[in-house]
Amino acid sequence: MTIIRADIFGSPNIGVYCFACEGWAAVPAGTPLGKKKKFSECLKVDLCETNIASSNLLGIMVAGNTNGLALPHIVRDYELEAIKKSSKINAEILQDEKTALGNLILANDHGAIVDPSFSTSTIRKLEEILQVEVIRGRISGFPYVGSLAVATNKGAITSQSIKEDERQAIQDVLKVQVESSTINGGVPFIRSGLLATSHGAVTGPLTVGKELMAVSQVMGL
């Protein structure tokens, strides 16, 4: 179980460009081979190199767990095919006008919490894809639950301004301990600087000691 610090294309915002869940991760096209190997070994994942809608902002647009991956309707056919070939995880297009799914969905293998504005039909479809209970919720009063937190099957880290009722809701549905922190030296958008699985974590290079300690303790690494 390892924690490493790394950038992507010179940016500390690795969670904006990359996505990880238990067993699978995606990095943008053009990611150096050495970095792909480092990420794969640290997180213990199969790794896919692709873009979404010709964009390298994968972390913003992909959400999922070991049961399924939810992709925005703007994904191109060849990108979807590459994702399906890279993993045994079922990947499906979520037919919803929203495309920043990674920012709006927080999930692990036990449950998921999503932007409250998702329709009931979209939530039902997400439950089919992820095969877990999906509830509406917020973090710090905001609907961007996927950008303000990262969750694995061992724990979840959220922004420090989370309200107690929001924390309890996340704990109830994800069935893990929820603690708050920052990333990359004080950034509240945890997803922007953190990739994590039950086996390891990759943080942005600006992440400081107390933030690394929070990742280690909460994620059980």
C-alpha positions as CSV (number, residue, x, y, z in Angstrom):
1,M,0.0,0.0,0.0
2,T,1.6,3.2,-1.3
3,I,1.1,6.9,-1.6
4,I,3.1,8.8,-4.3
5,R,3.1,12.3,-5.5
6,A,3.0,13.0,-9.2
7,D,1.8,15.6,-11.7
8,I,0.2,15.1,-15.1
9,F,1.4,17.2,-18.0
10,G,3.1,19.4,-15.5
11,S,-0.2,20.1,-13.6
12,P,-0.8,19.1,-10.0
13,N,-4.5,18.6,-10.8
14,I,-4.1,14.9,-11.5
15,G,-7.7,14.2,-10.6
16,V,-9.0,16.6,-13.3
17,Y,-7.1,14.7,-16.0
18,C,-7.2,11.1,-14.6
19,F,-9.8,8.7,-13.1
20,A,-9.4,5.8,-10.8
21,C,-11.7,3.3,-9.1
22,E,-11.0,-0.2,-7.6
23,G,-9.2,-2.2,-10.3
24,W,-9.3,0.3,-13.2
25,A,-7.9,3.8,-14.0
26,A,-7.8,6.0,-17.1
27,V,-5.2,8.5,-18.1
28,P,-5.2,11.0,-21.1
29,A,-3.8,10.1,-24.4
30,G,-0.1,11.1,-24.5
31,T,0.6,10.2,-20.9
32,P,4.3,9.1,-20.6
33,L,4.8,5.3,-20.3
34,G,6.8,5.6,-17.1
35,K,4.0,7.6,-15.5
36,K,1.4,5.1,-16.6
37,K,3.4,2.3,-15.1
38,K,3.9,4.2,-11.8
39,F,0.1,4.9,-11.5
40,S,-0.8,1.3,-12.4
41,E,1.6,-0.2,-9.9
42,C,0.6,2.2,-7.1
43,L,-3.1,1.9,-7.5
44,K,-3.1,-1.8,-8.5
45,V,-5.3,-1.2,-11.5
46,D,-5.6,-2.0,-15.2
47,L,-5.0,1.2,-17.0
48,C,-6.6,2.7,-20.1
49,E,-5.1,5.6,-22.1
50,T,-7.8,7.5,-23.9
51,N,-9.7,10.8,-24.1
52,I,-13.4,11.6,-23.7
53,A,-15.0,13.7,-26.5
54,S,-11.4,14.4,-27.6
55,S,-10.8,16.0,-24.2
56,N,-8.1,15.0,-21.8
57,L,-10.2,16.0,-18.8
58,L,-11.1,12.4,-17.9
59,G,-11.5,12.9,-14.2
60,I,-14.2,15.5,-14.7
61,M,-16.3,13.3,-17.0
62,V,-16.0,9.7,-15.7
63,A,-17.6,8.2,-12.6
64,G,-17.9,4.6,-11.5
65,N,-16.9,1.7,-9.3
66,T,-16.0,-2.0,-9.9
67,N,-19.5,-2.7,-11.1
68,G,-19.8,-0.1,-13.8
69,L,-18.5,3.1,-15.4
70,A,-20.8,6.0,-16.3
71,L,-19.7,8.0,-19.3
72,P,-21.2,11.2,-20.7
73,H,-23.2,11.1,-23.9
74,I,-20.5,13.1,-25.7
75,V,-18.1,10.2,-25.5
76,R,-17.0,9.1,-29.0
77,D,-17.6,5.5,-30.2
78,Y,-13.9,4.7,-30.5
79,E,-13.2,6.1,-27.0
80,L,-16.0,3.9,-25.6
81,E,-14.6,0.9,-27.4
82,A,-11.1,1.5,-26.0
83,I,-12.5,1.8,-22.5
84,K,-14.5,-1.4,-22.8
85,K,-11.4,-3.3,-24.2
86,S,-9.3,-2.1,-21.3
87,S,-11.4,-3.5,-18.5
88,K,-13.9,-6.1,-17.4
89,I,-15.9,-3.3,-15.8
90,N,-19.2,-2.6,-17.6
91,A,-19.0,0.9,-19.2
92,E,-22.2,2.6,-20.3
93,I,-23.3,6.0,-21.6
94,L,-25.5,7.9,-19.2
95,Q,-28.1,9.6,-21.3
96,D,-28.3,12.9,-19.5
97,E,-27.6,16.5,-20.5
98,K,-24.9,16.8,-17.8
99,T,-21.4,15.8,-19.0
100,A,-19.2,16.5,-16.0
101,L,-20.2,13.2,-14.3
102,G,-17.0,13.0,-12.4
103,N,-17.7,16.3,-10.6
104,L,-21.3,15.3,-9.8
105,I,-21.1,11.6,-8.7
106,L,-19.2,10.2,-5.7
107,A,-19.2,6.4,-5.6
108,N,-17.6,3.3,-4.2
109,D,-18.7,-0.3,-4.3
110,H,-21.2,0.2,-1.5
111,G,-23.2,3.3,-2.7
112,A,-23.2,6.6,-4.5
113,I,-24.2,10.2,-3.8
114,V,-25.0,12.5,-6.6
115,D,-26.0,16.0,-7.6
116,P,-29.6,16.6,-6.3
117,S,-30.7,17.9,-9.7
118,F,-30.3,14.5,-11.4
119,S,-33.7,13.2,-12.5
120,T,-35.3,10.2,-10.9
121,S,-34.9,8.3,-14.2
122,T,-31.2,9.2,-14.3
123,I,-30.7,8.0,-10.7
124,R,-32.4,4.7,-11.6
125,K,-30.1,4.3,-14.6
126,L,-27.1,5.0,-12.4
127,E,-28.2,2.4,-9.9
128,E,-28.3,-0.1,-12.8
129,I,-24.8,0.8,-14.0
130,L,-23.2,1.0,-10.5
131,Q,-25.3,-1.7,-8.9
132,V,-25.5,0.2,-5.6
133,E,-28.0,2.5,-3.9
134,V,-27.8,6.1,-5.2
135,I,-29.0,9.1,-3.2
136,R,-29.0,12.8,-3.8
137,G,-26.8,14.9,-1.6
138,R,-24.5,17.9,-1.2
139,I,-21.1,18.7,0.3
140,S,-20.7,22.2,1.9
141,G,-24.1,23.0,0.4
142,F,-22.8,22.4,-3.2
143,P,-24.0,19.8,-5.7
144,Y,-20.4,19.1,-6.9
145,V,-20.0,16.0,-4.7
146,G,-17.6,14.3,-7.0
147,S,-15.2,17.2,-7.1
148,L,-15.3,17.9,-3.4
149,A,-14.5,14.4,-2.3
150,V,-12.8,11.1,-3.1
151,A,-14.0,7.7,-1.8
152,T,-12.7,4.2,-1.9
153,N,-14.0,1.0,-0.2
154,K,-12.0,1.9,2.9
155,G,-12.7,5.6,3.4
156,A,-13.7,9.0,2.0
157,I,-12.1,12.4,2.2
158,T,-14.2,15.5,1.7
159,S,-13.6,19.3,1.8
160,Q,-13.3,20.8,5.3
161,S,-16.5,22.8,5.1
162,I,-18.8,19.8,4.9
163,K,-21.8,20.0,7.2
164,E,-22.4,17.2,9.7
165,D,-25.7,16.0,8.2
166,E,-23.9,15.8,4.8
167,R,-21.1,13.8,6.4
168,Q,-23.6,11.4,8.0
169,A,-25.4,10.9,4.7
170,I,-22.2,10.0,2.9
171,Q,-21.2,7.6,5.6
172,D,-24.6,5.9,5.6
173,V,-24.6,5.3,1.8
174,L,-20.9,4.7,1.2
175,K,-20.5,2.7,4.4
176,V,-17.1,4.1,5.2
177,Q,-15.5,6.6,7.5
178,V,-15.7,10.1,6.2
179,E,-13.1,12.7,7.2
180,S,-12.3,16.2,5.9
181,S,-9.0,17.6,4.6
182,T,-7.5,19.7,1.7
183,I,-5.2,18.6,-1.1
184,N,-2.3,20.2,-3.0
185,G,-1.5,22.6,-0.2
186,G,-4.9,23.8,0.8
187,V,-7.2,23.1,-2.2
188,P,-10.8,22.2,-1.1
189,F,-11.6,20.3,-4.3
190,I,-10.2,16.9,-3.1
191,R,-10.8,15.1,-6.4
192,S,-8.6,17.6,-8.3
193,G,-5.5,16.4,-6.6
194,L,-6.1,12.8,-5.6
195,L,-6.5,9.4,-7.2
196,A,-7.1,6.5,-4.7
197,T,-8.0,2.9,-4.5
198,S,-8.0,0.5,-1.5
199,H,-4.4,-0.3,-2.5
200,G,-2.8,3.1,-3.0
201,A,-3.1,6.7,-3.7
202,V,-1.5,9.3,-6.1
203,T,-1.6,12.9,-4.9
204,G,-0.7,16.1,-6.7
205,P,3.0,17.2,-6.0
206,L,1.9,20.2,-4.0
207,T,0.3,18.0,-1.3
208,V,1.8,18.7,2.1
209,G,2.6,16.5,5.1
210,K,-0.7,16.8,7.0
211,E,-2.7,16.2,3.8
212,L,-0.7,13.1,3.1
213,M,-1.3,11.9,6.6
214,A,-5.0,12.4,6.2
215,V,-5.0,10.3,3.0
216,S,-3.0,7.6,4.7
217,Q,-5.2,7.4,7.8
218,V,-8.6,7.8,6.1
219,M,-7.9,5.5,3.1
220,G,-6.1,2.9,5.3
221,L,-2.8,3.2,3.4
